[in-house]
Every structure is written in structure tokens, then in C-alpha cells.
Amino acid sequence: MKTSHITADSLSAAPGIRHAFLSREGGVSRGIYAGLNCGLGSDDDPDHIRENRARAAQVVGVKTDRLRTLYQVHSVTVIDADDNWDDAPPRADALVCTTPGVAIGVLAADCAPVLFADPKARIVGAAHAGWRGALDGVVGATIAAMLDRGARTEQIIAVVGPCIGPESYEVGPEFPTGFLKQDRANERFFTEKPNSDRLLFDLPAFVKSRLTQSDIVDANITGHDTYSDDSFFSYRRSCHRAEPDYGRNLSLITLQADI
């Protein structure tokens, strides 16, 4: 593991906001989960996961019980993290929050985490955007939820975090069908893999295009490939290695309470 936790310049410069796209660095898990596995849905030792999540919360300066994540189902459902939930996490793939001192996060292991902030309106958001969720509209749904709470598109900063990269995401020739049916311009996110009938899909660029379609001007990509970089957990890499399970990377954002 070489890559440390990632921050984006645009979000780091925003007053009153703390965020991080976490790598595997600094965790207590072992074996195939080695490092900072924060995935409650994995078969890792639950005590290790709890400790990892506590360490993750510390990265952005919040208490462990103020970290809120979801039971992700590749949907376009957005949850208001200002509401407390004491039992199982809600089934959804995005959160918005206006409560200082609460960190909201999404888990991923090749899918794209997207963090949002409107520092003027004091609203943050986080979305889990795999290909299905991105195609169905989870990015736009998250932005709409932020706007409902007073955010403005020209004030929103959004960053697509570490995910499977355009040189690693191989798909079959039938895969683009739904994308092209929605918009023929989506063809630009697919390229032919040399000497193969497979295609390569640019997930981060596609997710960013969903941001720009929602009139988000300040939209960026960190550019880290979770498949090729062992510093991150990767579902696809674990499959290719015939491993029985995989860890999850956590990306999180919070409004600082002292602003």
C-alpha cells in the first residue's frame, strides 16, 4: 500500500468543509482486507471494521457515532443524514447533510464515490455511483436534494474520487447499449481494446459528465484507478485473483462545527 488518503484541492479550499477519499492506509484489518476496510457488508472481523471506521471518522475530525453510511443498492435514492437512524442503515446510495459535525460517507471498491459541497449554503453530499447508478441518475438526484435544501448549482463543488480507471474497466460489446439508448453522445466514453472484442469504459469521465449535465461547473476527477493501484480495494481485482471477498474504500465529507 503506497497511496495515502486523497483530498481534492477544490474541496480543501472550501471554508468549513473537511473531506477525504480514504485509501487502505492506516487500518487494522488483515489478509485480503488488509488496511482500512470500512465495509460493514464484508466478511471481515466486525471488531476490525469498527476500529477502521473510528479511524476514518478521526481523519475528518468527527466522533465515531457521527459517521453515517448506507446499505448501498445501486439505486438513485438520496437520504437526509440530518435525520438520525438508530437501527440498520437505510437502503440508498446518496446522502445530503446540513448538520455540522456529522460525516456522511459512501463505500466503494471500483464504483465512483462523488463528494459534493456548497460551502456558502452549508450543505454537503455524497453519492455512490457505479455504472448503473450513474446511468439511472444518482448524481442528478443528489444535486436535486441539495438544491431542495438551499444549495445553488453555481456554488456546488463536486469531485469524482478513486474508482476503476478507463484503462482497467473492460466491458463486453453489449454493455454500451443502455448508455447509447439514453444518449448517442455517450459513445465517447467507450474505446476499443486493442486486439480484443472487448471495450474499455471511462467511468470517471461518464460520472463527471452527469455533473456537468446538472450545471455543476466546479467538477473534477481525482484520477486514481482502484483496480491498478493496490492502495485501494477493488472488487474486480479480487475477482481476478479468485479471492472470496473484498474490502471497501470509504469516502467522506463533513461540515465543520466550529465555523
C-alpha positions in Angstrom: 0.0 0.0 0.0 1.6 3.2 -1.2 -1.1 5.8 -1.8 -2.2 7.9 1.2 -5.6 9.2 1.7 -6.7 11.6 -1.1 -8.1 15.1 -0.8 -9.2 17.3 -3.7 -7.8 20.9 -3.9 -11.2 22.3 -4.7 -12.9 20.9 -1.6 -9.8 21.5 0.6 -10.0 25.2 -0.3 -13.7 25.4 0.7 -14.2 27.0 4.1 -15.8 24.9 6.8 -15.5 21.7 4.9 -13.4 18.6 5.7 -13.3 15.6 3.4 -11.2 12.6 2.4 -11.2 9.8 -0.2 -9.6 7.1 2.0 -7.1 4.5 0.8 -6.3 1.3 2.7 -3.6 3.1 4.7 -3.8 3.1 8.5 -6.3 0.3 9.1 -6.1 -2.8 11.4 -7.7 -5.4 9.1 -5.6 -8.4 7.9 -5.4 -10.8 5.0 -7.5 -9.9 1.9 -8.9 -7.0 3.9 -5.5 -5.7 4.9 -5.7 -2.0 5.9 -8.6 0.4 6.4 -11.6 -1.8 5.3 -14.7 0.2 6.3 -17.3 -2.1 4.7 -19.9 -3.4 7.1 -21.1 -5.7 4.3 -17.8 -7.5 4.1 -17.0 -10.7 5.9 -14.1 -9.1 7.7 -13.8 -9.2 11.5 -16.5 -6.8 12.8 -14.2 -5.5 15.5 -11.6 -4.6 12.9 -14.3 -2.8 10.8 -15.5 -0.8 13.8 -12.0 0.3 14.6 -11.3 1.2 11.0 -14.5 3.3 10.8 -13.5 5.0 14.1 -10.1 5.9 12.5 -11.9 7.0 9.3 -14.0 9.4 11.3 -11.0 10.8 13.0 -9.5 11.7 9.6 -12.2 14.4 9.2 -12.4 15.3 12.9 -15.7 13.8 13.9 -16.8 11.3 16.6 -17.3 7.7 15.5 -21.1 7.8 16.3 -21.4 10.8 14.0 -20.3 8.9 10.9 -23.3 7.9 8.7 -23.1 5.5 5.8 -25.7 3.4 3.9 -26.7 0.0 2.8 -25.9 0.6 -0.8 -28.1 -1.0 -3.5 -27.1 0.8 -6.8 -30.2 3.0 -6.6 -30.9 6.7 -7.1 -32.3 7.1 -3.6 -31.0 10.0 -1.5 -31.2 10.0 2.3 -31.3 13.1 4.5 -28.5 12.5 7.0 -29.9 15.2 9.3 -32.4 12.6 10.4 -31.0 10.1 12.9 -31.3 6.4 12.3 -30.5 4.1 15.2 -31.1 0.7 13.6 -29.8 -0.7 10.3 -28.5 1.8 7.7 -31.1 2.9 5.1 -31.0 1.3 1.7 -29.9 4.1 -0.6 -26.9 5.4 -2.5 -26.5 9.0 -1.6 -26.8 11.3 1.4 -27.1 15.1 2.0 -26.4 16.8 5.2 -26.7 20.3 6.8 -25.7 19.3 10.3 -22.2 20.4 11.4 -20.1 17.6 13.0 -21.8 14.8 11.1 -19.7 13.0 8.5 -21.5 11.4 5.6 -19.8 8.7 3.6 -20.1 6.2 0.8 -18.3 2.9 0.3 -16.9 1.7 -3.0 -14.5 -0.8 -4.4 -14.3 0.2 -8.1 -17.6 2.2 -8.2 -17.2 6.0 -8.2 -17.6 7.9 -4.9 -18.7 11.5 -5.5 -18.4 14.2 -2.8 -20.3 17.5 -3.0 -20.2 20.7 -1.1 -21.9 24.1 -1.2 -19.8 26.0 1.4 -21.9 29.1 1.2 -25.2 27.3 1.8 -23.5 25.0 4.2 -24.7 21.7 2.6 -22.7 18.6 1.7 -23.5 15.5 -0.2 -22.0 12.1 -1.0 -23.0 9.6 -3.7 -22.1 6.1 -4.7 -22.1 6.0 -8.5 -21.5 2.7 -10.1 -22.3 2.4 -13.8 -25.9 1.6 -13.1 -26.5 4.3 -10.5 -24.7 6.9 -12.7 -26.8 5.9 -15.7 -30.0 5.9 -13.8 -29.3 9.4 -12.3 -27.9 9.2 -8.8 -25.7 12.2 -9.4 -28.6 14.4 -10.5 -30.8 13.1 -7.6 -28.1 14.1 -5.1 -27.8 17.6 -6.6 -31.6 18.0 -6.6 -31.7 17.1 -2.9 -29.0 19.7 -2.2 -30.9 22.3 -4.2 -34.1 21.5 -2.2 -32.2 22.4 0.9 -31.0 25.7 -0.4 -27.8 25.0 -2.4 -27.2 26.6 -5.8 -25.6 24.9 -8.7 -23.0 27.7 -9.3 -21.8 27.3 -5.7 -21.6 23.5 -5.6 -18.1 21.9 -5.7 -18.1 18.2 -6.8 -15.3 15.7 -7.1 -15.3 12.2 -8.5 -13.0 10.1 -6.3 -10.9 6.9 -6.8 -12.7 4.3 -8.9 -11.9 1.8 -11.6 -10.0 3.7 -14.3 -10.6 4.0 -18.1 -7.7 1.6 -18.9 -8.9 -1.0 -16.5 -12.6 -1.2 -17.0 -13.2 -3.9 -19.6 -16.8 -4.5 -20.7 -18.4 -6.7 -23.3 -19.7 -5.4 -26.7 -23.3 -5.4 -25.4 -22.5 -3.2 -22.4 -22.9 0.2 -24.1 -26.5 -0.5 -25.3 -28.3 1.2 -22.4 -25.9 4.2 -22.5 -26.4 4.7 -26.2 -30.1 4.3 -25.9 -30.2 7.1 -23.4 -27.8 9.4 -25.4 -25.8 8.6 -28.5 -23.2 11.0 -27.3 -22.3 8.5 -24.6 -20.4 6.6 -27.2 -17.4 8.9 -26.4 -16.9 7.0 -23.1 -16.1 3.7 -24.8 -13.0 2.8 -26.7 -11.9 -0.5 -28.3 -9.4 -2.6 -26.5 -6.5 -3.4 -28.9 -6.5 -7.0 -30.2 -9.7 -7.8 -28.4 -13.5 -7.8 -28.9 -13.8 -6.1 -25.5 -14.3 -2.4 -24.9 -12.9 0.0 -22.3 -15.3 2.2 -20.3 -14.4 5.5 -18.8 -16.5 5.5 -15.7 -15.0 8.7 -14.0 -15.5 10.7 -17.2 -19.1 9.5 -17.5 -19.8 10.4 -13.9 -18.3 13.8 -14.4 -20.5 14.3 -17.5 -23.5 13.8 -15.3 -22.3 16.6 -13.1 -21.9 19.0 -16.0 -25.3 18.0 -17.3 -26.7 19.2 -13.9 -24.9 22.5 -14.5 -22.1 21.9 -12.0 -19.2 23.9 -13.2 -16.7 23.1 -10.5 -16.5 19.4 -11.2 -13.2 17.4 -11.0 -11.8 13.9 -11.0 -9.0 12.7 -8.7 -7.8 10.2 -11.3 -6.9 7.3 -9.1 -7.5 3.8 -10.5 -8.7 1.4 -7.8 -8.1 -1.6 -9.9 -4.4 -1.0 -10.8 -3.4 0.6 -7.5 -3.2 -1.9 -4.6 -3.5 1.1 -2.3 -7.3 0.8 -2.8 -9.7 -2.1 -2.5 -11.1 -3.4 -5.8 -13.9 -5.8 -6.4 -12.8 -6.6 -9.9 -9.2 -7.2 -8.9 -10.4 -9.5 -6.1 -12.4 -11.5 -8.7 -9.5 -11.8 -11.0 -7.4 -13.1 -8.1 -10.2 -15.5 -7.1 -10.4 -14.1 -3.6 -13.5 -14.9 -1.7 -14.4 -11.3 -0.7 -13.0 -7.8 -0.8 -12.8 -4.7 1.4 -14.4 -1.3 0.8 -12.9 2.2 0.5 -14.7 4.9 2.4 -15.1 8.5 1.1 -16.5 11.0 3.5 -17.3 14.7 3.9 -18.4 16.9 6.8 -19.3 20.4 7.7 -17.1 21.7 10.5 -18.9 22.5 13.7 -16.7 25.5 14.6 -17.3 27.7 11.6 
